[in-house]
C-alpha cells in the first residue's frame, strides 16, 4: 500500500519550517498574487526559491496555490509567475480558474496541475473529466461523501486529496458569492470577508424569529483524527491540513499529531490515539470539532451558533467575585501567563493570568480540582464559564522545539581505507547514492595508525547539516595513516554532492498556446429562468429563450437548468444549463451557468472547445471587464463567442449542504443581518440556497448587446 501524503499549510517561512520539523510530506504555499489566502503572510519570489530548496533538501514537496480567478489583464503576470515557479522546480500548482488550467496545460506540458477544491469537483463524472483533461490530482469538495471518493479511487487513475483538519466553509468552495456581493471582497479572488462568521437572525415565512443564538452560518472546525484509518483504507493519496492563516505553532502541532497517528497505523494497524492528542488540538484552536460531511456528519452538528472564534477548553466556573478577585474551581490545570476567556451573558471577556493564588499562596501552576484566585477588575457573574484559550507552556514547548530543529534525514555510509589506495566514501539516503574518492593515496603508518573508531567519529560529524548517519560501515587496513583533514574533506564533499542530488531539477518545457474554437452568430436574445411553466404561452411571446429548473415540465423548446450540486443521475432529452464541472462529460447539448465563475476569455474558449454551446459570465464582472473579455476573445481567436449575462436578478450567493430550513424545520426562511438586510433561504435538491438581499447587475440590455453579449437573462424567483 502506497503511504498517504501528509500535506501541511505554510503561510510564511516560519510555518513552512514548522511543518517540515513536524514531519509533513509536502507543503502548500501562496505567493503575493493569485492565491486564495491573500491575507496570509505569503512568499515573495526570493522566499519561494528559499522555500523550495529548503523543503526539497528534506524530501518535502512544495505545491503553489494559484487558485483564484484571473482577469484578462492579469494573464501575462500570471504566466510570468507560473513560469518562474516552474523553472525553479515547484512540484505542482493548484488551480481553480478553468481558463488558466487550460492555458497552463497547453503552455507547460510538464507542469503538474492539481484541481483546487474551489473547482467544486464532487462527483464521479467530475473526477473522470479531470482525468481526461490531464489533471494529476483533484482536491475534492469537502462535502463529497466517502463512498463517492472510494468509487473514484477504485475506478479512476487519478490522485485524490481531501481536507482532514481545520476551518470549513459553509458554502461549497468556489460557489460562494456572499463576500463579493456584500463586502466587495471576493472569496474567489482570495479576499474573503468571512460574512459567514457574522451575526444573523432567522425568520420563517410568517416573520417569526426562530433562533436563540446568532452565529447561524459559522461552521465548526474539521477534525478527522479519529477516522484516519477509514480514509487511508480507501486509498486517498493526500491528507490536507487547512491553515495558511494560522501561526507556526498551530501548523507544527496539528502536523505532528496527524503524523504520529498516520505512522502508527502503518506500523501497527491502529491509530493508537491518546486523549491528550484531542485536548492539545482543542487548546491550540477550535470552534468545536466536526467530522464533516465527507464522513457523514449530521446537519445539526456542523455549525457552532454561540460564537465564531476560538473556543479553547473549559477550565472551570466562577464561584465568587469579591473585591476585584475571581475565585474559580478548576477542572483542568492552569499556569501563569495562560490566556483565559470569561463566557458572560452580555459579552465575552479576555484576560492573561499574571498572578494567581491557591490557599492564599502565590503559585505558578494550579492543578485540576483546586480553587484559584485571580485579580480581575471587571464584574463577572458567579457561575460564568471560564475557558483556556492560550496554554503558555504548550506554546513555549513548541517554540523550543522549533528553535532546536530535530528533524534529520537518515543516511548510510560505507568507508574503504586500503593501504596504497585512495580513501573511498559512499553515502546514500536510500534514493541517491554518492561516491567520493580522495585525491591522495593512503600511506603506511609510522607511529599512530588510524582506527575504525576514529574514521567513524569523523564521518559522523554532520554538524548543522540536515543529515544523521543511521549506520557507518568501515573496512580499514591495519597500520595505515590518514590525515583527519582528508577524512573531513571527503565527508564534506559527499554531503555537498548529496545536497545537490536532493535539490532535484524537474523537467521543463514551454509551448505555444493554440486552441480552435467554434464561431457563433452574433445575436440579441432575451432569456428568463422560471421555477415552472405555468405561464408558458405568455413567456414564449416575451422571451427568446426559456429556462426552468422544474424537471417535470419538459417542453421541447425549454432549456432545463440542472442543479449545480448533483447527487443523482438526471436524464433529460432537452438541452441543459449546467452548473457542475462533471456535467460537461455527460450531456450532449449544454450551456454553462454562472457557477463556472467565468471571468476571462480563456475560460470561455475552453468551455466552447469542449462543447459548451453558450457560456454564462460571472456575477463578479463589471461592464468594463465584460467589454475587455469580449474584445480579447475576438482578438485572440478571430471568432465570436456565445455569451450570456444575468441581469436584474437576486443571485444565489451561497449553496450549502448544511441546511437552516432543515435544522429549524421550516420550508423556507430568511436571514436578517445587523443592517436589516434580508436574505431568502430556500431548499433545492436537498441543499440550502441563500439569495442576495438585493438585485444586482441592473444593466441596460442594449449596452450588453453592444458589447457583444448574445443572450441577456433574467432569473424570476
C-alpha positions as CSV (number, residue, x, y, z in Angstrom):
1,X,0.0,0.0,0.0
2,X,1.4,3.4,-1.0
3,X,1.7,5.6,2.1
4,X,-0.6,8.6,2.2
5,X,0.9,12.1,1.8
6,X,0.6,14.5,4.7
7,X,0.2,18.0,3.3
8,X,0.6,21.0,5.6
9,X,-0.1,24.7,5.2
10,X,2.6,27.3,5.1
11,X,1.6,30.9,5.1
12,X,5.2,32.0,5.6
13,X,8.7,30.6,6.0
14,X,8.3,30.0,9.8
15,X,5.2,27.9,9.2
16,X,6.9,26.0,6.4
17,X,9.9,25.1,8.7
18,X,7.4,24.2,11.5
19,X,5.5,21.9,9.1
20,X,8.7,20.2,8.0
21,X,10.0,19.8,11.5
22,X,6.7,18.1,12.4
23,X,7.1,15.6,9.7
24,X,4.9,16.6,6.7
25,X,5.5,15.1,3.3
26,X,4.5,18.2,1.4
27,X,3.6,21.8,2.0
28,X,1.3,24.2,0.0
29,X,2.3,27.8,-0.2
30,X,1.0,31.0,-1.8
31,X,2.8,33.9,-3.5
32,X,2.0,37.6,-3.4
33,X,-0.6,37.1,-6.1
34,X,-3.2,34.6,-7.3
35,X,-3.6,32.7,-4.0
36,X,-6.9,32.1,-2.2
37,X,-5.4,33.4,1.1
38,X,-4.4,37.0,0.2
39,X,-4.2,37.9,3.9
40,X,-1.7,35.2,4.8
41,X,2.0,36.2,5.1
42,X,2.7,34.5,1.7
43,X,6.0,34.3,-0.1
44,X,7.9,36.7,-2.3
45,X,9.7,35.2,-5.3
46,X,13.0,35.1,-3.4
47,X,11.3,33.5,-0.4
48,X,9.6,31.0,-2.7
49,X,13.0,29.9,-4.0
50,X,14.3,29.6,-0.5
51,X,11.2,27.5,0.5
52,X,11.6,25.1,-2.5
53,X,15.3,24.5,-1.7
54,X,14.7,24.1,2.0
55,X,11.8,21.7,1.5
56,X,13.5,19.7,-1.2
57,X,16.5,19.0,0.9
58,X,14.2,17.4,3.4
59,X,12.4,15.4,0.7
60,X,9.3,17.5,1.1
61,X,7.3,18.6,-2.0
62,X,6.1,22.2,-2.5
63,X,2.8,23.0,-4.1
64,X,1.9,26.5,-5.2
65,X,-1.6,27.8,-4.7
66,X,-2.6,29.9,-7.7
67,X,-6.3,29.2,-7.1
68,X,-8.0,32.5,-7.7
69,X,-10.0,33.7,-10.7
70,X,-7.8,35.6,-13.1
71,X,-8.9,38.6,-15.2
72,X,-7.7,39.0,-18.8
73,X,-5.5,42.0,-17.9
74,X,-3.7,39.8,-15.3
75,X,-2.9,36.8,-17.5
76,X,0.6,37.9,-18.6
77,X,1.6,38.4,-15.0
78,X,0.0,35.1,-14.1
79,X,2.0,33.3,-16.8
80,X,5.2,35.0,-15.8
81,X,4.7,33.9,-12.2
82,X,4.0,30.3,-13.1
83,X,6.9,30.2,-15.5
84,X,9.2,31.4,-12.7
85,X,7.9,28.8,-10.3
86,X,8.1,26.0,-12.9
87,X,11.6,26.9,-13.9
88,X,12.6,26.8,-10.2
89,X,11.2,23.3,-9.6
90,X,7.9,23.8,-8.0
91,X,6.4,20.3,-7.6
92,X,2.8,21.3,-8.7
93,X,0.4,24.2,-8.9
94,X,-3.1,24.2,-7.5
95,X,-5.6,25.9,-9.9
96,X,-9.3,27.0,-9.7
97,X,-9.7,29.0,-12.9
98,X,-10.7,26.7,-15.8
99,X,-9.2,29.0,-18.4
100,X,-5.9,29.3,-16.6
101,X,-5.8,25.5,-16.2
102,X,-6.3,25.1,-19.9
103,X,-3.7,27.7,-20.7
104,X,-1.1,26.1,-18.3
105,X,-1.6,22.6,-19.6
106,X,-1.0,23.7,-23.2
107,X,1.9,26.1,-22.4
108,X,3.7,23.9,-19.8
109,X,3.0,20.2,-20.6
110,X,5.5,19.0,-18.0
111,X,3.9,21.1,-15.2
112,X,1.9,19.0,-12.7
113,X,-1.5,20.6,-12.1
114,X,-3.9,20.0,-9.2
115,X,-7.6,20.9,-9.3
116,X,-8.3,23.2,-6.3
117,X,-11.3,22.4,-4.1
118,X,-12.5,25.8,-5.5
119,X,-13.3,23.9,-8.7
120,X,-16.0,22.1,-6.6
121,X,-15.4,18.6,-8.0
122,X,-17.8,16.4,-6.0
123,X,-18.9,13.7,-8.4
124,X,-17.5,10.6,-10.1
125,X,-18.1,12.3,-13.5
126,X,-16.1,15.3,-12.3
127,X,-13.2,13.1,-11.4
128,X,-13.4,11.3,-14.7
129,X,-13.4,14.5,-16.7
130,X,-10.4,15.8,-14.7
131,X,-8.5,12.7,-15.6
132,X,-9.3,13.1,-19.3
133,X,-8.2,16.7,-19.2
134,X,-4.8,15.8,-17.8
135,X,-5.3,17.0,-14.2
136,X,-2.9,15.0,-12.0
137,X,-4.8,15.4,-8.7
138,X,-8.2,16.6,-7.6
139,X,-8.8,18.3,-4.2
140,X,-12.3,17.0,-3.6
141,X,-15.1,19.3,-2.5
142,X,-15.2,19.0,1.3
143,X,-18.8,17.8,1.2
144,X,-18.1,14.8,-1.1
145,X,-19.3,11.6,0.6
146,X,-16.7,9.0,1.4
147,X,-18.4,6.4,-0.8
148,X,-18.1,8.6,-3.9
149,X,-14.4,9.1,-3.1
150,X,-13.9,5.4,-2.7
151,X,-15.5,4.7,-6.1
152,X,-13.3,7.3,-7.7
153,X,-10.2,5.7,-6.2
154,X,-11.3,2.2,-7.3
155,X,-12.1,3.1,-10.9
156,X,-10.2,6.2,-12.0
157,X,-6.5,6.5,-12.1
158,X,-6.2,10.0,-10.6
159,X,-4.8,11.2,-7.3
160,X,-7.3,12.4,-4.7
161,X,-6.6,14.9,-1.9
162,X,-9.0,15.6,0.9
163,X,-9.1,18.1,3.8
164,X,-8.6,16.4,7.2
165,X,-8.4,19.3,9.7
166,X,-9.1,23.0,10.0
167,X,-11.6,25.7,9.2
168,X,-14.6,24.8,6.9
169,X,-16.6,26.9,4.5
170,X,-20.4,26.9,5.0
171,X,-20.8,27.0,1.2
172,X,-19.4,24.6,-1.4
173,X,-16.0,26.1,-2.1
174,X,-15.8,28.2,-5.2
175,X,-19.6,28.6,-5.1
176,X,-19.8,31.4,-2.6
177,X,-20.5,34.9,-3.8
178,X,-21.6,36.3,-0.5
179,X,-18.4,38.1,0.4
180,X,-18.1,39.7,-3.1
181,X,-21.8,40.8,-3.1
182,X,-21.9,42.1,0.5
183,X,-18.4,43.3,1.2
184,X,-17.0,43.7,-2.3
185,X,-14.2,41.3,-1.3
186,X,-14.3,38.1,-3.4
187,X,-13.6,34.7,-1.9
188,X,-12.8,33.6,-5.5
189,X,-10.1,36.3,-5.5
190,X,-8.6,35.4,-2.2
191,X,-10.0,38.3,-0.1
192,X,-13.0,36.6,1.6
193,X,-14.5,38.8,4.3
194,X,-15.9,35.7,6.1
195,X,-19.5,37.0,6.2
196,X,-20.5,33.5,7.4
197,X,-18.8,34.3,10.7
198,X,-21.1,37.3,11.3
199,X,-24.3,37.6,13.3
200,X,-27.7,36.8,11.8
201,X,-31.3,36.1,12.9
202,X,-33.5,33.6,11.1
203,X,-37.3,34.2,10.5
204,X,-39.9,32.0,9.0
205,X,-42.4,33.0,6.3
206,X,-44.7,34.5,8.9
207,X,-41.9,36.6,10.3
208,X,-41.5,34.5,13.5
209,X,-37.9,34.6,14.8
210,X,-36.5,31.1,15.0
211,X,-33.1,31.3,16.6
212,X,-31.7,31.9,20.1
213,X,-28.0,32.2,19.1
214,X,-26.7,34.4,16.3
215,X,-23.8,32.8,14.5
216,X,-26.1,30.7,12.3
217,X,-23.6,30.1,9.5
218,X,-20.4,29.7,11.5
219,X,-19.0,26.2,10.9
220,X,-17.3,24.1,13.5
221,X,-13.7,23.1,12.6
222,X,-13.0,19.9,10.8
223,X,-11.2,17.1,12.8
224,X,-10.9,13.7,11.2
225,X,-8.1,12.4,13.6
226,X,-10.3,9.5,14.8
227,X,-11.2,8.4,11.3
228,X,-7.9,8.4,9.5
229,X,-7.8,4.7,9.3
230,X,-11.0,4.7,7.3
231,X,-9.6,7.3,4.9
232,X,-6.3,5.5,4.5
233,X,-8.0,2.2,3.7
234,X,-10.0,3.7,0.7
235,X,-6.7,4.8,-0.9
236,X,-6.7,8.6,-0.6
237,X,-3.4,10.0,-1.8
238,X,-3.1,13.1,0.2
239,X,-4.4,14.4,3.6
240,X,-4.6,18.2,3.6
241,X,-4.5,20.3,6.7
242,X,-6.1,23.8,6.4
243,X,-4.4,26.8,7.9
244,X,-2.3,29.1,5.8
245,X,-3.6,31.9,8.0
246,X,-2.5,30.1,11.2
247,X,0.7,30.7,13.2
248,X,3.6,28.3,13.1
249,X,2.9,26.7,16.4
250,X,-0.5,25.6,15.1
251,X,1.0,24.2,11.9
252,X,3.6,22.3,13.9
253,X,1.2,20.7,16.5
254,X,-1.5,19.7,14.1
255,X,1.0,18.2,11.6
256,X,2.8,16.4,14.5
257,X,-0.3,14.8,15.9
258,X,-1.6,13.7,12.5
259,X,1.9,12.4,11.5
260,X,2.0,10.3,14.6
261,X,-1.4,8.8,14.0
262,X,-0.7,8.0,10.3
263,X,2.7,6.4,11.2
264,X,1.1,4.4,14.0
265,X,-1.5,3.0,11.5
266,X,1.1,1.9,9.0
267,X,3.2,0.3,11.7
268,X,0.6,-1.4,13.9
269,X,-2.8,-1.2,12.0
270,X,-4.1,1.1,14.7
271,X,-4.0,4.9,15.1
272,X,-3.1,4.5,18.8
273,X,-4.6,7.9,19.7
274,X,-4.3,9.4,23.1
275,X,-6.8,11.6,24.9
276,X,-4.2,14.3,25.1
277,X,-4.0,14.5,21.3
278,X,-7.5,15.9,21.0
279,X,-7.1,18.1,24.1
280,X,-3.9,19.6,22.7
281,X,-5.6,20.3,19.4
282,X,-8.5,21.9,21.1
283,X,-6.2,24.1,23.3
284,X,-4.4,25.4,20.2
285,X,-7.6,26.3,18.2
286,X,-11.1,25.0,17.8
287,X,-14.6,26.2,17.2
288,X,-15.7,22.8,18.4
289,X,-14.9,19.9,16.1
290,X,-16.9,18.1,13.5
291,X,-16.0,15.1,11.4
292,X,-17.5,16.9,8.3
293,X,-20.0,15.9,5.6
294,X,-17.4,13.6,4.0
295,X,-17.6,11.3,6.9
296,X,-21.4,11.6,7.3
297,X,-21.7,14.5,9.8
298,X,-25.3,15.2,10.8
299,X,-26.8,18.6,9.7
300,X,-27.2,19.6,13.3
301,X,-23.5,19.0,14.1
302,X,-21.9,21.2,11.5
303,X,-22.2,24.8,12.9
304,X,-21.5,26.3,16.3
305,X,-24.0,29.1,16.8
306,X,-22.7,30.5,20.1
307,X,-19.5,32.2,18.8
308,X,-17.2,32.2,15.7
309,X,-13.9,32.4,17.5
310,X,-11.5,30.0,19.3
311,X,-13.5,28.0,21.9
312,X,-10.5,26.7,23.8
313,X,-11.2,24.1,26.5
314,X,-13.3,24.5,29.6
315,X,-11.2,25.5,32.7
316,X,-13.9,25.9,35.3
317,X,-16.6,28.1,36.7
318,X,-16.6,31.3,38.7
319,X,-17.5,30.6,42.3
320,X,-17.3,34.2,43.6
321,X,-16.3,37.7,42.5
322,X,-15.2,39.7,45.6
323,X,-13.0,42.8,45.8
324,X,-11.9,42.5,42.1
325,X,-10.9,38.9,42.7
326,X,-12.2,35.9,40.8
327,X,-12.5,32.6,42.6
328,X,-12.5,29.7,40.2
329,X,-12.9,26.0,40.7
330,X,-10.6,24.3,38.2
331,X,-11.5,21.2,36.1
332,X,-8.1,21.5,34.2
333,X,-4.6,22.7,35.1
334,X,-3.8,26.4,34.9
335,X,-0.4,28.2,34.6
336,X,0.7,31.7,35.0
337,X,0.8,33.5,31.6
338,X,-2.1,31.4,30.3
339,X,-4.9,33.2,28.3
340,X,-8.5,32.9,29.5
341,X,-11.9,33.9,28.2
342,X,-14.8,34.5,30.5
343,X,-18.1,33.5,28.9
344,X,-20.6,36.1,30.2
345,X,-24.3,36.7,29.4
346,X,-23.6,40.0,27.7
347,X,-20.2,39.7,26.2
348,X,-17.1,37.6,26.5
349,X,-14.1,39.0,28.4
350,X,-10.5,38.0,28.0
351,X,-7.5,38.1,30.3
352,X,-4.0,36.9,30.7
353,X,-3.1,35.3,34.1
354,X,-0.1,37.3,35.6
355,X,-0.6,36.2,39.2
356,X,-2.8,33.6,40.9
357,X,-3.2,32.2,44.4
358,X,-4.2,28.9,45.9
359,X,-4.9,28.8,49.6
360,X,-3.7,32.5,49.7
361,X,-0.2,31.4,48.4
362,X,1.1,32.7,45.1
363,X,1.7,29.8,42.7
364,X,2.8,29.5,39.1
365,X,0.7,26.4,38.5
366,X,-2.7,25.4,39.8
367,X,-3.9,21.8,39.4
368,X,-7.2,20.4,38.4
369,X,-9.6,20.3,41.4
370,X,-8.1,23.3,43.2
371,X,-9.7,26.6,43.8
372,X,-7.7,29.5,42.4
373,X,-8.0,33.3,42.9
374,X,-7.1,35.7,40.1
375,X,-7.2,39.5,40.2
376,X,-9.7,41.0,37.8
377,X,-11.3,44.4,37.9
378,X,-14.4,43.9,35.9
379,X,-17.7,42.4,37.1
380,X,-18.2,38.7,36.4
381,X,-21.4,36.9,37.2
382,X,-20.9,33.9,39.5
383,X,-21.4,30.7,37.6
384,X,-19.8,32.1,34.4
385,X,-17.8,29.6,32.5
386,X,-14.0,30.1,32.1
387,X,-12.2,28.7,29.1
388,X,-8.5,28.3,28.5
389,X,-7.7,29.9,25.1
390,X,-3.9,30.0,25.3
391,X,-1.7,27.4,27.0
392,X,1.5,29.3,27.6
393,X,3.6,26.2,28.4
394,X,2.3,24.4,25.3
395,X,3.4,27.3,23.0
396,X,6.8,27.5,24.8
397,X,7.4,23.9,24.3
398,X,6.6,24.1,20.6
399,X,8.8,27.2,20.2
400,X,11.7,25.5,21.9
401,X,11.4,22.5,19.5
402,X,11.3,24.8,16.6
403,X,14.4,26.7,17.8
404,X,16.4,23.4,18.0
405,X,15.4,21.7,14.8
406,X,15.5,17.9,15.3
407,X,14.2,16.5,12.0
408,X,17.0,14.7,10.3
409,X,17.4,12.8,7.0
410,X,18.8,9.4,7.7
411,X,21.8,8.3,5.6
412,X,24.1,5.4,5.5
413,X,27.9,5.4,4.8
414,X,30.5,2.9,3.7
415,X,34.2,3.7,4.0
416,X,37.0,1.7,2.4
417,X,40.6,2.6,3.6
418,X,43.2,0.3,2.0
419,X,46.9,0.7,2.0
420,X,48.4,2.2,-1.2
421,X,44.9,3.0,-2.4
422,X,42.6,6.1,-2.3
423,X,40.2,6.7,0.6
424,X,36.7,5.9,-0.7
425,X,33.4,7.0,0.8
426,X,29.9,6.0,-0.3
427,X,26.8,7.6,1.2
428,X,23.1,7.0,0.4
429,X,19.8,8.4,1.5
430,X,18.0,5.3,0.1
431,X,17.3,7.1,-3.2
432,X,20.5,8.9,-4.1
433,X,24.0,7.4,-3.8
434,X,27.2,9.4,-3.7
435,X,30.7,8.0,-4.2
436,X,33.7,10.1,-3.4
437,X,37.4,9.3,-3.7
438,X,40.2,11.2,-2.0
439,X,42.9,12.8,-4.1
440,X,45.9,11.1,-2.4
441,X,46.8,7.5,-1.7
442,X,46.8,6.1,1.8
443,X,50.3,5.6,3.2
444,X,51.6,3.1,5.8
445,X,51.6,4.4,9.4
446,X,54.9,5.3,11.1
447,X,53.6,6.0,14.6
448,X,49.8,6.3,15.1
449,X,47.8,4.1,12.8
450,X,44.2,5.2,12.0
451,X,41.5,3.1,13.5
452,X,37.9,2.2,12.5
453,X,36.6,4.2,15.5
454,X,38.5,7.3,14.5
455,X,37.2,7.1,11.0
456,X,33.6,6.6,12.2
457,X,33.9,9.5,14.6
458,X,35.0,11.9,11.8
459,X,32.5,10.7,9.3
460,X,29.7,11.0,11.8
461,X,30.4,14.8,12.3
462,X,27.4,16.1,10.3
463,X,27.3,19.3,12.3
464,X,24.4,21.6,11.4
465,X,23.5,19.7,8.2
466,X,20.1,18.1,7.9
467,X,21.7,14.6,7.9
468,X,22.1,11.9,10.6
469,X,24.0,8.7,9.9
470,X,22.0,5.6,10.7
471,X,24.9,3.3,10.0
472,X,28.6,3.7,9.1
473,X,30.5,0.6,8.0
474,X,34.3,0.8,7.7
475,X,36.7,-1.5,6.0
476,X,40.2,-0.4,7.1
477,X,43.7,-2.0,6.8
478,X,46.0,-2.2,9.8
479,X,48.9,0.1,10.2
480,X,47.8,2.9,7.8
481,X,47.9,6.6,8.2
482,X,45.1,9.0,7.1
483,X,45.1,12.7,7.9
484,X,42.0,13.7,9.8
485,X,41.7,16.7,7.4
486,X,41.4,14.3,4.5
487,X,38.5,12.4,6.2
488,X,36.7,15.6,6.9
489,X,37.2,16.8,3.3
490,X,35.8,13.7,1.8
491,X,32.8,13.8,4.2
492,X,32.1,17.4,3.3
493,X,32.4,16.7,-0.4
494,X,30.0,13.8,-0.2
495,X,27.4,15.8,1.8
496,X,27.6,18.7,-0.7
497,X,27.0,16.3,-3.6
498,X,24.1,14.7,-1.8
499,X,22.6,18.1,-1.2
500,X,22.8,18.8,-5.0
501,X,21.2,15.5,-5.8
502,X,18.3,16.2,-3.4
503,X,17.8,19.6,-4.9
504,X,16.4,17.9,-8.0
505,X,15.6,19.6,-11.3
506,X,12.2,18.9,-12.7
507,X,11.6,18.7,-16.5
508,X,10.6,22.0,-18.0
509,X,9.0,22.6,-21.4
510,X,7.1,25.6,-22.9
511,X,5.0,25.5,-25.9
512,X,2.8,28.0,-27.8
513,X,-0.8,28.3,-26.7
514,X,-3.2,27.3,-29.5
515,X,-6.9,26.5,-29.3
516,X,-9.5,26.1,-32.0
517,X,-13.0,27.3,-31.1
518,X,-16.3,27.4,-33.0
519,X,-17.6,30.7,-34.4
520,X,-21.1,31.7,-33.2
521,X,-23.5,34.1,-34.9
522,X,-23.9,37.4,-33.2
523,X,-27.4,37.6,-31.8
524,X,-29.5,39.7,-29.4
525,X,-31.6,37.3,-27.4
526,X,-33.7,37.7,-24.3
527,X,-34.0,34.9,-21.8
528,X,-35.7,34.1,-18.5
529,X,-35.3,31.4,-15.8
530,X,-38.6,30.4,-14.2
531,X,-39.4,27.8,-11.5
532,X,-42.2,26.4,-13.6
533,X,-44.0,26.8,-16.9
534,X,-47.5,27.8,-15.6
535,X,-47.3,30.9,-17.8
536,X,-45.6,29.3,-20.7
537,X,-47.6,30.8,-23.6
538,X,-47.0,34.4,-22.3
539,X,-43.4,33.6,-21.7
540,X,-43.0,32.4,-25.3
541,X,-44.3,35.8,-26.6
542,X,-41.8,37.8,-24.5
543,X,-38.7,35.8,-24.4
544,X,-36.5,34.1,-27.0
545,X,-35.1,31.5,-24.5
546,X,-36.9,30.0,-21.6
547,X,-35.1,28.1,-18.8
548,X,-36.8,26.1,-16.0
549,X,-35.4,24.2,-13.0
550,X,-38.6,22.1,-12.9
551,X,-37.6,18.7,-14.3
552,X,-41.2,17.5,-14.6
553,X,-42.2,20.0,-17.3
554,X,-40.2,19.2,-20.4
555,X,-41.4,21.3,-23.3
556,X,-39.2,20.6,-26.3
557,X,-38.0,24.2,-26.7
558,X,-37.2,24.8,-23.0
559,X,-33.7,24.5,-21.6
560,X,-33.6,22.6,-18.3
561,X,-31.5,24.1,-15.5
562,X,-29.7,21.3,-13.7
563,X,-28.6,21.6,-10.0
564,X,-25.0,22.8,-9.6
565,X,-24.6,20.2,-6.9
566,X,-25.6,16.9,-8.3
567,X,-26.2,13.9,-6.1
568,X,-28.1,11.6,-8.5
569,X,-28.2,10.9,-12.3
570,X,-30.6,13.2,-14.1
571,X,-31.6,12.0,-17.6
572,X,-33.3,14.6,-19.8
573,X,-33.6,14.9,-23.6
574,X,-33.8,18.7,-23.6
575,X,-30.7,21.0,-23.8
576,X,-29.4,21.7,-20.3
577,X,-28.0,24.6,-18.4
578,X,-25.3,23.0,-16.2
579,X,-23.6,24.3,-13.1
580,X,-21.4,21.4,-12.3
581,X,-18.0,20.5,-13.7
582,X,-18.7,16.8,-14.2
583,X,-21.9,17.5,-16.2
584,X,-19.8,18.6,-19.1
585,X,-18.9,14.9,-19.6
586,X,-22.5,13.7,-19.5
587,X,-24.7,15.9,-21.7
588,X,-24.5,16.4,-25.4
589,X,-26.1,19.9,-25.7
590,X,-25.3,22.1,-22.8
591,X,-24.5,25.6,-21.8
592,X,-22.8,26.6,-18.6
593,X,-24.3,28.7,-15.8
594,X,-22.8,31.4,-13.6
595,X,-21.4,28.8,-11.1
596,X,-18.5,28.1,-13.5
597,X,-17.0,31.5,-12.4
598,X,-16.1,32.7,-15.9
599,X,-14.1,35.9,-15.7
600,X,-11.7,35.7,-18.6
601,X,-11.6,34.9,-22.3
602,X,-9.5,31.8,-21.9
603,X,-12.3,30.1,-19.8
604,X,-14.9,31.0,-22.5
605,X,-12.7,29.4,-25.1
606,X,-12.0,26.3,-23.0
607,X,-15.7,25.8,-22.4
608,X,-16.6,26.3,-26.0
609,X,-13.8,23.9,-27.1
610,X,-15.2,21.0,-25.0
611,X,-18.8,21.5,-26.2
612,X,-20.5,24.3,-24.3
613,X,-23.0,25.9,-26.7
614,X,-23.4,29.1,-24.6
615,X,-21.4,30.4,-21.6
616,X,-22.8,32.5,-18.7
617,X,-20.4,35.0,-17.3
618,X,-19.7,35.5,-13.6
619,X,-21.7,37.9,-11.5
620,X,-18.4,39.3,-10.3
621,X,-17.6,41.0,-13.7
622,X,-18.2,44.7,-14.2
623,X,-19.4,46.1,-17.6
624,X,-15.8,47.3,-18.3
625,X,-14.5,43.8,-17.6
626,X,-17.1,42.2,-19.8
627,X,-16.1,44.5,-22.6
628,X,-12.4,43.6,-22.1
629,X,-13.2,39.9,-22.1
630,X,-15.2,40.0,-25.4
631,X,-12.6,42.2,-27.1
632,X,-9.7,40.0,-26.0
633,X,-11.6,36.8,-27.1
634,X,-12.3,38.2,-30.6
635,X,-8.7,39.4,-31.0
636,X,-7.1,36.2,-30.0
637,X,-9.4,33.6,-31.6
638,X,-10.8,35.6,-34.5
639,X,-14.2,34.2,-33.6
640,X,-17.4,35.5,-31.9
641,X,-18.2,33.9,-28.5
642,X,-21.8,32.9,-27.5
643,X,-22.1,34.6,-24.1
644,X,-24.9,35.1,-21.6
645,X,-25.2,37.6,-18.8
646,X,-27.7,37.6,-15.9
647,X,-29.3,41.0,-15.1
648,X,-31.8,42.5,-12.6
649,X,-31.9,39.3,-10.5
650,X,-31.3,38.1,-7.0
651,X,-28.1,36.0,-7.2
652,X,-27.6,32.7,-5.4
653,X,-24.9,33.9,-3.0
654,X,-24.3,30.6,-1.3
655,X,-25.1,26.9,-1.8
656,X,-24.6,24.6,1.2
657,X,-25.0,21.0,2.2
658,X,-25.8,22.4,5.6
659,X,-29.5,23.5,5.7
660,X,-31.0,26.0,8.1
661,X,-34.5,25.2,6.9
662,X,-33.9,21.5,7.8
663,X,-32.4,22.4,11.2
664,X,-35.3,24.7,12.2
665,X,-37.9,22.5,10.5
666,X,-39.4,25.1,8.1
667,X,-40.0,25.1,4.3
668,X,-38.3,28.4,3.7
669,X,-36.9,31.3,5.7
670,X,-34.9,34.4,5.6
671,X,-31.8,35.6,7.3
672,X,-31.5,39.2,8.6
673,X,-28.1,40.7,9.2
674,X,-27.2,43.5,11.6
675,X,-28.1,46.2,8.9
676,X,-31.6,44.8,8.4
677,X,-30.9,43.2,5.1
678,X,-33.0,40.1,4.4
679,X,-31.6,37.0,2.6
680,X,-34.1,34.5,1.3
681,X,-33.2,30.9,2.3
682,X,-34.6,28.1,0.2
683,X,-34.1,24.3,-0.1
684,X,-33.4,23.0,-3.6
685,X,-32.2,19.4,-4.3
686,X,-31.7,18.9,-0.5
687,X,-29.2,21.8,-0.4
688,X,-29.6,25.2,1.1
689,X,-29.6,28.2,-1.3
690,X,-29.1,31.7,0.2
691,X,-30.0,34.5,-2.1
692,X,-28.6,38.0,-2.0
693,X,-30.8,40.7,-0.4
694,X,-30.8,42.9,-3.5
695,X,-30.9,42.6,-7.2
696,X,-27.6,43.0,-9.0
697,X,-26.4,43.8,-12.5
698,X,-29.1,46.3,-13.1
699,X,-27.6,46.9,-16.6
700,X,-29.3,48.2,-19.7
701,X,-29.7,45.3,-22.2
702,X,-28.7,47.4,-25.1
703,X,-25.3,48.1,-23.5
704,X,-24.7,44.4,-23.2
705,X,-25.8,43.6,-26.7
706,X,-23.4,46.4,-28.0
707,X,-20.6,44.8,-26.1
708,X,-21.2,41.5,-27.9
709,X,-23.3,39.6,-25.5
710,X,-25.7,37.2,-27.3
711,X,-28.2,36.5,-24.5
712,X,-29.3,38.6,-21.6
713,X,-31.1,36.6,-19.0
714,X,-33.4,37.4,-16.0
715,X,-33.9,35.0,-13.1
716,X,-37.6,35.0,-12.0
717,X,-37.8,33.7,-8.4
